[in-house]
Amino acid sequence: METISVLGDQAIGRLDVEVSDGVATITGQVDRKSSRRLATELARRTPGIVKVIDNVQFEMDDDQLAPSSHGHPSDSRATEHLVREN
């Protein structure tokens, strides 16, 4: 399914997608949980797909990651801390 290929080979290079009668079954492994969520949502939004079966594993759960409190020195917008350090 070319729709999810926009995520790039590094993120979704190990996915297999089978489509039958409007049902897309996605199997394989991605780099992170958010990549899995993006792949399944893109599949859902593909014309002709009425159901997505998500059998995708992920290597890292990035739902709980907090942004760094240190901005990149060249980023002029990074003037304040995003996370308070104790």
N, C-alpha and C positions, 0 to 999 in steps of 0.2 A: 504494500500500500504506500504509494508515493506521498500521501498527505503527511505522514509522520516522519518522512525522510528529512524534512526541514530542520529537525532537531540535531542532525549531524551523526556521522558514523560513531564518533566517540561516545555519544550519549546512548544511541539506540542500535549500534552495530550488531548486537547479538539478539535481535528480535526477529521472530517469524510471525507473519500475519497471514491467516487464511480467511477468505470470505466465501460464504455460501448462503444464498438466499437472504442477503442483507445482514447476515450475522458475521461480524469480524471477531475472530479468535486470535488474541495476541499472546504469544508465549516467548520465553527467553529471559534475558537479564539485562538490566540497565545500570548505569553508574549510581544513580540516586533515586530516592522515592519521588522527588518532584519531577524527574524525567519520566517516570512511570505514569504519573498523573497527567502530564502533558501529552504523552503518547496516546493514552486512552481517551482523553478529551478531544484531541485532534481526530482520532478515529470516529468518535461519536458524531462529530460535526461534518463528516464526509458525506456528500450526497449519496443516497442509496443505502447507507448503513442505518439499520433500525435497532441494532443491539450490539454491544461490545462485551465479549467475555475476556476478562483480564486475568491471565495466568502469568503475569510478569513478576519476576523477583528483582530486588534491588540490592546494591552493595552497601549503600550508606543511607541512613534515615536523616535527611537534612531538615525535617520539620522542626526539630528542637534547637537548631543552631542559631546563635545570637550574632548580630553583626559585631564586628570588631570596634573597640572604642577608639582606635587610632586610625584616622584617615590617612590617605596617601598624601605625602608631602606636596605633590604637585597639584592636588585637588583643592582649588580655592574655595569650594563649597564646604569642605570638611573643617569647619571652624570650631565646632563644639563636639563634645563626646556624645556618642550615641548610646553608650551603656555606662552607667555610673559604676566605677570601681570602688570596692570597699577597702 
